[in-house]
Amino acid sequence: MGILVLLLAAAWATHHATVALDADAEAASRLKVVWISLFLVFLLQTFMYHLERTPRLTDRVARQLSALHVSVLMPVYNEDPGYLKLGLESFLRQTRLPNSVHIVDDGSTSGDYADVKAWWEREARHAGIATTWRRVPNGGKRHAQAHGVRVSPEADIYITCDSDSCFAPQAIEQVLLPFARPRVQSVAGIVIATNNRANWLVRVTDLWFVVCQLVDRSGQSAVGAVMVNSGPLAAYRANVIRDNLDSYLNETFMGRTVMFSDDSLLTLYAQQRGLTVQQPQAICFTAMPEKWSHFTRMYLRWMRGSTIRSVWRMRYLSPARPAYWLHAVRWLQMVLTQMVVLWLLVVEPVAYGKMPPNSMLIIPFLIGYAQGLRYLGIIRSDERIRSRALTWLTMPLAIVLAWTVLRFLRWYGIFTCARTGWGTRQNGAEVTLDGGSPSSPAPQPAPPQYVPTYDPWNDPWNESPLAAQGEEPK
């Protein structure tokens, strides 16, 4: 369905461009190369993300992966105790339990989590999961992860997560599957919002974030060139982290210590050794910002980190790797898009007295709706399909946000990339699980599946969240 809509939208855009250029010879010579380049990039992206395939779990692969020692690294800093406990509980529900879990409290100022710690150590012992829980002076997320690495020399795979991560029951089993291929060095999971019904900002953020993963990152994964893993759920071969630990802890940019963009740096280390892929069946819930101030600080941190990482990719990635060229194409696409926007909205009206045609303003929304169908491919048993369809209908809002405010924040982040501080949670947790938003109760995460034939009746964890909300299946 998505392919069909995309083809129709592309055909209409091509027809309109052809008619417009035939009617105006001067316009034909001004932006012809830009239009053709953007159209080809769009077609390439569409083709690539439909090539992503999920590996199959065979008996041989299962035996191979079960022999791996899997260690989970969870740094904690000023986290809401409710989200922290929810995430730890999700480790106990895994179809493939981790061998060890290492929690490092990075000098939190909002509490010591004594109750959660006592509960977790007791439950982990009963489940047969080796665990450590350390409180260290505040040194940043990377140093907290390093403490976990140093106490787990036996690990074959490290899974990194955030303190508000909540794994779906098959997340660990699924994120390990691609490692059956020796060349795979890192695997990204799919991240969706735990609090997706808190307010409209969270809905739009969830839609935008999920579509980016299932469009941009799926296309990169098809050629083994995922450029950025997500912090809430990512897996790495242990030596990728161990061999680069000193560089990881001491990264500087323009003479300043870099405190963010840790996931993209680990992904870059993995890219230098082999393939970096995404596993769309490995799903993790995370708490999205519920306030605009929190969202803008998070987005600026991402854009500043993306800029720094772009410099390192150009410097350290080999041109023989697909990731190098995908990164170059992304920058080309961004620059061309800015040119088109400025030309249509500024140059054409001012210099030539011509306003952009209305139909050209409709095309981005058609493409957005078509790509947004990927969002509906993730079925949540704690949410009715009409609620997800309602979120999908907000795509025009997401596109307007991306074309206006986020475009400004992107360039502001690029020009202020030397500001390398973290910027959030300095005064405690900004999103809470209990009573976080009065508009809707915090949903209890349930295991989504990125498959169109998902059957909630065969889901062993489906009963609890539905029963908790009084929504037993009918």
N, C-alpha and C positions, 0 to 999 in steps of 0.2 A: 504493500500500500504506500509506504514511504517513497519507494523508488518511482512508482507511478506518478505520485504528486510532484516529486522533484522534476521528473522529465517533462511534465506538462508545464510547470512553472518556468523551466529553462527554455522550452520551446516558445512560450509566450514572450519571454524576455528577448529571445533572439529575433522573433518576428517584429516586435516593437522597435528594437534597435535598428533593424534593417529598414523599416519604413521611415523612421526618423532620419536616418542618414541619407536615404534617397531623397527626402524632401528638403534637406538642408546640406548642401555640398560643403559649406564652410565648417559646419559642426562635424562632418565626416572626417575632416583632416585634423581636428583638434585632439580628440581623445580616442582615436581608433585603437592605438596600441594598448592603451590602458584598459579599454573595454575587453579586448580580446584576451589580454593577460589575466584579468580577473575571472573571466568566463572559464578559461582553461584551468586555473587554480581551483575553482569551484567544482568543475567536473572531476578533476583528479581527486579532490578530497572526498567527494561523494562515492566515487568508485572504490577508494581505499577503505573507507570505514565499513563497506559492505563485504569486504574480504576477511574481516576478523572472524576467526573460528575458535571455539572453545575445545580444549583437548578432552579426550575420553578417558574415563577411569577404568582400566582393564585390571584383571587380577595381577598381571605381572607388574604393572605400574603401581598398583596398591602395595604390593610387597616391597617394591623398591622405595617408595616414599615413606612407608611405615618404619623403615630402618633409620630414617633421618632423625636427628635430635633437633627439635624445634624449640627455640627460646623466644619468648615474647618480652620486648622491652617497653616498659610503660613509665615515662617520666610524669611526675605530678607537680603542679605548681598552682596553688590557690584555686583548686578545682572544687566544684560543688560536690559534697559527699554523696548526694543522690545519684548523680551521673557517674561518679567514680565506682560506687557499688554496683550500679547497673552494668557497667563495662566488665568488672571483675566477675560478676555472676554469669555473663555471657561466655566467658572462658570455660566455665564448668558445664555448659550446655553443648559444647562442641561435639560433633560426630567424630572428630579426630582431636583428642585432647592435646594441648601443648605439653611438651616434656618438662618445661620449666617456665616460670613467669617471674620477672624481676622488676619490682616497683621501686622507684627512687623518688622520694619527696625532695624536691629541689629547694629546700628552705622556705616552704610555704609560710606566709604570714597570717593566713586566715584560720589556721587550726592545725592539729597534728594527726587527725583522722584515726585516733586511737580505737574507736569502736569498729570502724571499717577494717582496720588492720587486724584486730583480734578475730573478727568474723572471717576474714579472708584466709588467714593462716590456718584456722581450724578446718574450713571447707576444702582448701587446697590439699591439706594432709589427707582428708578422707577420700579425695578424688585421686590421690597418688601423683599430684603435680608438685614437683620441687619448686620452692619459691624463696625469694629473699625480699625484704622490705627494709630499705635504708633511708635515713634522713641525713642529708648533706647540706653544707652551706650553699647558698644560691650561686650557681655558676652558669646557668642557662641550660636549655633543653639538650644540647649536644653533650655537655659534660655529664648530665644525668644519664643519658643513654650510655655513655662510655663506662659509667660505674657498672651497669648491667652487663656490658660486654666483657669486662675484666673478670667478673665472677662466674662467667659461663664459657670457659675455654673449650668445653666439649660440644658446643653447638655447631650444627651443620647449616642451619637456616636461622636467621634472625627475622622476626616479625616485629616491625615497628608500629606503634599505635599511639593515640593520644589518650589523655586521662578521661575524656568524655566519649571515647569510642565504645560502641556496643556491637559485637560481632553477631551476625546471623548464624544459626547453628551449624551451617556447612562452610563457614567462611575459611577456617584454617584448612580443612580438607580440600577445598577448591583452590585456594591460593597456592597450594603446594603442587597442584597438577602440572603446570608448565615446567617445573623443575625436572620432570622426566626427560626433558631435552637437555643434554649437557651444556649446550651453548647459552641457555637462558641464565642470566645472572640476577635479574630482579623481576618481580611481578607486582603490578598495581591492582588493588581491588577497586570496587565501585563504592563510592561514598554517597549516601543519601541522608536527608535530615531526619533526626529523631523527632524534633519539634516542628514538623512541616505544617502543622495546622495552627501554630501559635498566632500568626498574623500574616498579612499579605506580603510583607517584606520577606519573611521566611519562605513563603510559597514561591515567590518569584526567584529567590536565590536558589532554592532547591531545583526548580525547573532549569534555570540557567546552568547550574553546576552539573546536574546529571546529563543534560544534553551535550555539554562540552566534553564530558568523559566519553559518552557513547558516540560522538561524532569525531572531534579532533583526536582524542587519544585512541579511539578504536582504529582510526586510520593509521596512526603511528604504530600501533601494535601489530597491524597486518604485515609490516616489514621489520618488526623487531626493533623499533626505534622510539619507544615511549620516552618522552623527554622529562616529564615530571611525575613522580609517584605521589600519591596522596598520603599525608601524614596519618590519618585515622586507620589506614590499613595498607601496608606494603610489606613485601618479603624480599630478602636478599640472601644470596649465598654468604656464609659467614666470613669468608676471606675478603669479600668486597669491602666489608666494614673494618675487619681487623687490620688488613694491610694498609688502609688509608686513615687509620684512626688519628695519627698525629696531625696530618693535613686537615682532617675534618674538624679537629678541636682548635686549630690555630689559623683558620682562614681569615684573611684581611683583605680589605678593598679600600684603596686610596688611603692606606695607613690606619684604617679603623677595623676593629674586630667585627666580623659579621655574626649577628645573633640569630638571623632567620634564614629561610630558604634551605633548611637542612635536608629536606626530602629531595629537592632537585639536585643538590650536591651529591648525595648518595646515588641518585640515578645516573649522574654523570660518571661517577666511578664505575658503575656497572656497565655503562655504555662503552667504556674504554676496553672492557674485557669480553663483551659478547652482546647477546640480545637482551633487550628490555621490553617486556610485554605487559599486557593487561589481561586479567581474567574476569570477565563480566559476570561470572557466577559467584565470585567471592564478594559478598556484600557486607558493608559496615554502615551502621548508623552513627551520626555525629550531631552535636548541637550547633545549629546555625545561629548567627547573630539575630537578635530580636529587636535591636535598636539600630537606628541609622548611624549613630556615632561609632558603635562597635563595628558595623559593617565597613565603613569607610576606612577605619584604621587597619582592619584585616586586609582589605583590598589594596591599600597603599603598600602594606608590607609585602604582599604578593608581587606587585608591580616593581617595587624596588629590588626584590630578590630576583625576579625574572630578568631585569636589566643586568644585574651582576652576573647571573648565570650565562646570559648571552655572550658576555665578554669571554668567559671561561670556555664556552663551547667553541667559539671561533678560534680560541688559542690552543686548546688541547685536544679537540676531537679531530680524528683523521678524516680528510675529504673522501676516503674510501668507504666511510660508514654512512648509511642512509640518514641517520640522525643529523649529520652535518648539513645535508642538503634540505631536509625538511625544515630545519631551523632557519636556513637562508630563505626558503620559500615563505615561511611565516612572516618574516620581516618584510619581504617584498610585498606580500598581500596587505600587511598593515599600512605600509607607506602608500601603496596604490589606492587603498580605500580612503586614506586621508586626502589624497589628491582629488579623488572623485567628489568627495563631500564638499571640499573647499571650492572646487570648480563649479559644481552645480548650484551651490547656495550663495557663492560670493562672486566668482569671476563672470559666469554667464549673465547673472542679473545686472551687475555693475558695468562690465565692459561691453556686453552685447545686448543688454536689455531683454534677456530671455529667461523666464522662470522655468524651473525643471518641470517636465510633464507629470501630471498626477499619477499616471500608470507606473512611472519609474519609482514612485514612493510606495506603491503597493507591493512591488516585487519582493523587497526584503521581508515583508510580513508573510507572503506566501512561502518563501523559502524557510523562514523561521518556523511556521506551522508544520511544514513537511518534516524538517529535521526534528522538531519537537515531538513527533510521533514516537521517537525512540524512548521518550520519558514514559509513555504508556506501556512500554515493554516490561517494566518492573512492576510486578504485582505484589501489593502489600496486604497481608491478611488483617492488619490493624486499621485498614482504611478502605472504604467502599470505592468502587471504580468511578462513581459519579464525582467523588471528591477529587480524584486524580485528574479526571477530565476537566473539572473546573480550574485546576491549577494549569493544565495545558492551555486553556483558553486565555490565560493571562500572558501568552507569548508576546502580543503587541507591546505590553508594558515592559517586558524584559528587553525587547528590541529597542524601544525608545530610551530606556535606561542605559543600554549599551552604547547607543549612538550619541548620547548627550553627557550625562554625569560621569559614567565609567570611562568614556573617551577622554574627558578632561583629567580624571584621576590617573588614568594610564600614563598620560604625558607628564603630569605632575610627578608621578612616581619615578618616571625615567630621569627627569631632571634633578630629582632630589634623592637619587639612589645612594648617595654617600651617607644618608641617615640610616644607620644600620642597627638601631635599637629595636626591641621587640614591640613594645607599644600597647599590649593588652594584658589584662589580669593583674595589673600592678596593685589594684585596690580590691582584689578578690574576684570570685567568679562573676562573669557578666550574664550568664544564662544558668538558671536553676531548674532542676527537674520537678520539684514539688512547688506548685503554685507559681510557676514561672510566668504564665500569661493567663489573665482572667478570662480571655475570650474562648479558650478551649482547654480541656484537661491535657496534661502531657501524655502523649500516646505511649503505650507499652510496645516496644519494638517487637516485630514478628518477622520470620524469615521470608524475605521476598526472593523471587527467582526470576532471572532474566531469560525466560522462555515463554512462548505464547501458549503452551499447553499446560501451564501450571495448575495443579489440582489441589486446592486448599484442604480438601477432605483427607488427603494422604499426608498432610503436613503434621508431624508429631508435636509441633509447638504452636499449632494454630488455635487450640482451645483456650489457652490461658489468657491471651490478650483480648480476645473477643468476649470471653465470659466476664472479664474484668470491666468491660465497658457496657455490659448488658446487650451485646450484639451477637448472640449465638446465630450461626448460619441457619438459614431457612431454605 
